[in-house]
């Protein structure tokens, strides 16, 4: 799909009806016969992706099920970072994706949360996922810009480290340590923190 290709390679800000029409060899007015505006187009693309979320079995234990759904949600969105940028800037309900929300909230209720607490559990997980993936998307764009411009990014070694002894000890490992993918470990710690003690 042409819209998806633009979204994947350039992000949601680069998609416009004019741009999509050009990709399709059409005119913007022709597109308006099918969709009302860019917002409706984005919603249709989101819904199409959500409909193709693979159906899978999740563990019976509510905590383990909640974790596996959270991992699945994170990893699915990480493949298409533009989705996070759209959802974070203008939260919309994508009907086909609400099954994941239902599973998280239901697992939290089954674990022992009230409905209100279960919604808080979902929101905490969602905010972590959105924040982490926005940082990832921004880092990837920044690295691409730096690579294209041959500019060297300032590193830890360029800081005055006398007052930062722990950071100084990390030294050259800083970039590697701060770019590791630790989403599973982080989500597990988050879930352990927000679920009530049994």
C-alpha positions as CSV (number, residue, x, y, z in Angstrom):
1,X,0.0,0.0,0.0
2,X,1.4,3.4,-1.1
3,X,0.3,5.2,2.1
4,X,2.0,2.6,4.3
5,X,5.3,2.9,2.3
6,X,5.4,6.7,2.8
7,X,4.5,6.2,6.5
8,X,7.2,3.6,7.0
9,X,10.0,5.5,5.3
10,X,9.2,9.1,6.1
11,X,6.7,9.2,9.0
12,X,3.2,10.5,9.3
13,X,4.1,14.1,8.9
14,X,5.2,13.4,5.3
15,X,2.0,11.8,4.3
16,X,-0.5,14.1,2.6
17,X,-3.3,13.6,0.1
18,X,-1.1,15.3,-2.5
19,X,1.9,13.1,-1.7
20,X,-0.2,9.9,-1.8
21,X,-1.8,11.0,-5.1
22,X,1.6,11.5,-6.6
23,X,2.7,8.0,-5.4
24,X,-0.4,6.5,-7.0
25,X,-0.2,8.5,-10.2
26,X,-3.5,10.1,-9.5
27,X,-4.8,13.4,-8.3
28,X,-5.7,14.5,-4.7
29,X,-9.3,15.1,-5.8
30,X,-9.6,11.5,-7.0
31,X,-8.5,10.4,-3.5
32,X,-11.2,12.5,-1.8
33,X,-13.8,10.3,-3.5
34,X,-12.6,7.5,-1.2
35,X,-11.5,9.2,2.0
36,X,-12.6,12.4,3.6
37,X,-9.1,13.6,4.7
38,X,-5.7,12.6,5.9
39,X,-7.1,11.7,9.4
40,X,-9.6,9.2,7.9
41,X,-6.8,7.8,5.7
42,X,-4.6,7.2,8.7
43,X,-7.4,5.6,10.6
44,X,-8.0,3.2,7.7
45,X,-4.3,2.3,7.5
46,X,-4.2,1.7,11.3
47,X,-7.3,-0.4,11.1
48,X,-5.9,-2.5,8.3
49,X,-2.7,-3.1,10.3
50,X,-4.7,-4.0,13.4
51,X,-6.8,-6.5,11.5
52,X,-3.6,-8.4,10.6
53,X,-2.4,-8.8,14.2
54,X,-1.7,-12.5,14.4
55,X,-4.1,-14.4,16.6
56,X,-2.2,-16.4,19.1
57,X,-2.6,-18.2,22.4
58,X,-1.7,-16.5,25.6
59,X,-0.9,-18.1,29.0
60,X,-3.7,-18.9,31.4
61,X,-2.0,-17.2,34.4
62,X,-3.4,-13.6,34.3
63,X,0.0,-12.0,35.1
64,X,1.8,-14.0,32.5
65,X,-1.0,-13.3,30.0
66,X,-0.8,-9.6,30.7
67,X,3.0,-9.6,30.2
68,X,2.8,-11.5,26.9
69,X,0.1,-9.2,25.5
70,X,2.2,-6.2,26.5
71,X,5.3,-7.7,24.8
72,X,3.2,-8.5,21.7
73,X,1.8,-5.0,21.6
74,X,5.3,-3.4,22.0
75,X,6.9,-5.6,19.4
76,X,4.2,-5.1,16.9
77,X,4.3,-1.4,17.2
78,X,8.1,-1.4,17.1
79,X,7.9,-2.7,13.5
80,X,5.9,0.4,12.5
81,X,7.0,3.3,14.6
82,X,4.9,5.7,12.6
83,X,1.8,4.2,14.3
84,X,3.0,5.3,17.7
85,X,3.7,8.8,16.4
86,X,0.1,9.0,15.1
87,X,-1.5,7.5,18.3
88,X,0.6,9.6,20.7
89,X,-0.2,12.9,19.0
90,X,-3.9,12.3,18.5
91,X,-5.3,9.3,20.4
92,X,-7.9,7.5,18.4
93,X,-9.8,4.3,18.9
94,X,-8.8,1.7,16.4
95,X,-11.6,-1.0,16.7
96,X,-9.5,-3.9,15.5
97,X,-6.8,-3.1,18.1
98,X,-9.1,-2.9,21.1
99,X,-8.8,-6.7,21.6
100,X,-5.3,-6.1,23.0
101,X,-6.7,-3.5,25.4
102,X,-9.4,-5.9,26.5
103,X,-6.9,-8.6,27.2
104,X,-4.7,-6.4,29.3
105,X,-7.6,-5.0,31.4
106,X,-9.3,-8.4,31.7
107,X,-6.0,-10.0,32.9
108,X,-5.5,-7.3,35.5
109,X,-9.1,-7.7,36.8
110,X,-8.6,-11.5,36.9
111,X,-5.4,-10.9,38.9
112,X,-7.3,-9.0,41.5
113,X,-7.5,-5.4,40.3
114,X,-10.7,-3.4,40.4
115,X,-11.9,-2.2,37.0
116,X,-10.4,1.3,37.7
117,X,-7.1,-0.2,38.8
118,X,-7.1,-2.4,35.7
119,X,-7.5,0.7,33.5
120,X,-4.6,2.3,35.4
121,X,-2.5,-0.8,34.7
122,X,-3.3,-0.6,31.0
123,X,-2.5,3.1,30.9
124,X,0.8,2.6,32.7
125,X,1.8,-0.1,30.2
126,X,0.6,2.0,27.2
127,X,2.5,5.1,28.4
128,X,5.7,3.1,28.8
129,X,5.3,1.6,25.3
130,X,4.6,5.0,23.7
131,X,7.4,6.7,25.5
132,X,10.0,4.1,24.8
133,X,9.1,3.8,21.1
134,X,9.0,7.6,20.6
135,X,12.5,7.7,22.0
136,X,13.5,4.8,19.7
137,X,12.0,6.5,16.6
138,X,13.7,9.9,17.5
139,X,17.1,8.2,18.0
140,X,16.8,6.4,14.7
141,X,16.0,9.6,12.8
142,X,18.8,11.5,14.6
143,X,21.4,8.7,13.8
144,X,20.3,8.8,10.1
145,X,20.7,12.6,10.0
146,X,24.1,12.4,11.6
147,X,25.2,9.7,9.3
148,X,24.0,11.6,6.3
149,X,25.8,14.8,7.4
150,X,29.1,13.2,8.6
151,X,28.7,15.2,11.9
152,X,30.1,13.5,15.0
153,X,27.8,13.5,18.0
154,X,29.3,14.6,21.3
155,X,30.1,11.7,23.6
156,X,30.6,11.1,27.3
157,X,34.3,11.7,26.9
158,X,33.7,15.4,26.1
159,X,31.9,16.0,29.4
160,X,33.6,17.4,32.5
161,X,33.4,14.1,34.4
162,X,35.1,15.0,37.7
163,X,31.7,15.5,39.4
164,X,30.2,12.4,37.6
165,X,32.4,9.5,38.8
166,X,29.8,6.8,38.1
167,X,29.1,8.1,34.6
168,X,32.8,8.5,34.0
169,X,33.3,4.8,35.0
170,X,30.8,3.8,32.2
171,X,32.9,5.8,29.7
172,X,32.9,4.5,26.2
173,X,30.1,1.9,27.0
174,X,27.5,4.7,27.4
175,X,26.2,4.6,23.9
176,X,25.9,0.8,23.9
177,X,24.3,0.6,27.4
178,X,21.7,3.3,26.7
179,X,20.7,1.9,23.3
180,X,20.1,-1.7,24.5
181,X,16.7,-3.1,23.9
182,X,15.4,-3.9,27.5
183,X,11.7,-3.6,26.9
184,X,10.9,-7.1,28.2
185,X,12.8,-6.5,31.4
186,X,11.3,-3.1,31.8
187,X,7.7,-4.2,31.1
188,X,8.1,-7.1,33.6
189,X,9.3,-4.7,36.3
190,X,6.5,-2.3,35.5
191,X,3.8,-4.9,35.7
192,X,5.2,-6.3,39.0
193,X,5.0,-2.7,40.3
194,X,1.5,-1.9,39.3
195,X,-0.3,-5.2,40.1
196,X,-1.5,-5.6,43.6
197,X,0.3,-7.9,46.0
198,X,-1.5,-11.2,46.3
